[in-house]
Amino acid sequence: MKLKEGENLNFAVPSQAISTLLPNSAVRPLGTAPTGSNPSTSSGEDRLWSSLTAARDFIIRRDGDYIYVRWTNLPAELRGTGAFISGEFKKSGDKWAGKLIKFMPLSSGFTNWCREEVDAELVNVTDSRIEGREENWSEVDFKKCQPKKWKSFTWIPK
């Protein structure tokens, strides 16, 4: 983009935003479906989503029958520690079934770190909302690093 009345003043556009600026682009980020398309069937590029149930942001990518999730913008105290959350979901009937893999501390002093792989499912996927549920650590066996119950979540585009 360039200002007509300014000399040598230009603006950069992030590469992931370029497809949304093109008039007839076939590739659009999840959350910005092309006009007339069904948002729950559109594929796209990486897109930043925010959790309504936890203070976390996720990069989410839809590729055909798969949805990939990666935790981003980690809190300062977890940066450089190796903490992560990532997941993969595959379309199965009217739901998306998959796993979330997490490596995080279970205590505020970072004394007990666990790597967990939990079942998860997405039950509602649109361009403006993703709802699902996962096995959760609200009740946990700390010695075995295992969750004990399910918890719902909702992600929205940021």
N, C-alpha and C positions, 0 to 999 in steps of 0.2 A: 504494500500500500504506500502511496506517496501523496503528500500534500501538494496541490497545484500551486498554491500561493507561497510555498516555502522552498527555500533553496537547500538542496542536500539534506533534507530532513525526511527520513524513511522509517518505516515501522516493520519489525520482524513479526512473523506469525509462526507459532509452534507447528511442527510438522503434523502432529495429530489433529490439528484444527483445520488443515488445508482442505480436506475433503468436504467439510461442512460449508466452506466458502465457494466451492465449485457448484455451478447451477444444476448440473445433471449427474453428479457423482453417484456411482453405484455403490461405493463404499462409504459408510457413515458410522460414527461411533454408536454403540448401544446407547439408547437414550435420545437419538436424533434420527428417527426413522424417516425415509423418504416419503413425500406426500403420497397418500393413497395406499401405503403399505401397511401391513399388520405389524405393529412394533414387536410382538412376541415372536415373529419369524424372521426379523431382519438381522443380518450379521453385521459386524462392524469391527472397528479398531479398539484399542485400549481406551477405557473411559474411567474417570475418577468418580467413585460413588462413596457415600458416607453412611455409616450405620446409625440408625435411629435408636438402637438399644445398647450400643457401646461407643465409647469415644474413639472410634477407629475409622480410617479411610482405607478404601480398597481400590485397586486397579482391577477392572473387570473387562473381560474380552469374550465376545460370543463368536464362535467359529462353527457354523453349521449346527450340528447336534450337540456341540460341546460348549460349556461356559467355564472359563478359567478365572480364578480369583487369587489376588496377591495383596497382602497387607502392605500399605505404604504410609509414609509420614509417621514413622514410629516415634513415640515419646523420647525426649532427649536422654532419659536414663536408660533406655533400651538400645539406642543406636550404638553400633559397633559390638554388641554382645552376642550376635548371632541369632537373636530372637526373630521369629517369622511366623506367619500364617499363610498357607497357600492351599488351593483346592482345585478340584476338577469335577465337573458335573456332566453327565450324559443324559440326553433326553430319553425318557422311558415312559411312554404313554402320555399322560397329562402332567407329569412331574419331571424334574431333573434330579437324578440320584447321583450321589458321589461321596467323596471323602474330603475332609479338611484335615490338613496336617499342620500341627502347631509345635513350636518350641519356645517355651516361655517360662519365667519364674512363677512359682505358685505362692511365694511369700514376698512381702514388701522388701525384705532384706536381701533378696535374690539368693537365698541359701538353698532352696530346693527347686531345681530346674527339671522340667519334664518335657519329653517329646511325646506327643499324642497323635493318634490318627483316629478321627471320629467319623461316624456315619453322619451324613447331612443330606437334606433334600430341599429343593426349591419348588414351591407349590404355586407361585404366581410370578411370572416374568413378563414385564412390559417395558416400554421405553422409559417409564417414569417411576417404576417401583419393582423391587425384587423382594419377595417374602419367602421365608423358609424356616427350617428348624435344624438343630444340630444337637448331638450329645454335648452336654455342658459340664463345666467344672464348678457349678454352684454347690454341688455336693460331690466331694472327691475323696478317693482313697489315696492319701498322699504317699503312702509307702509303695503302692503299685502304679502311681500316676495314671489312674483310670477315672473317667467321669462316671457319674451315677444317675443322671437324669437328662431329659431333653429340655431345650430352651428355644423359643422362637426368636427370629431376627427379621429386621427389615432394612434394606439398603435403598437409598435414593440418590439420583445423580447430584453431584456437587457442583 
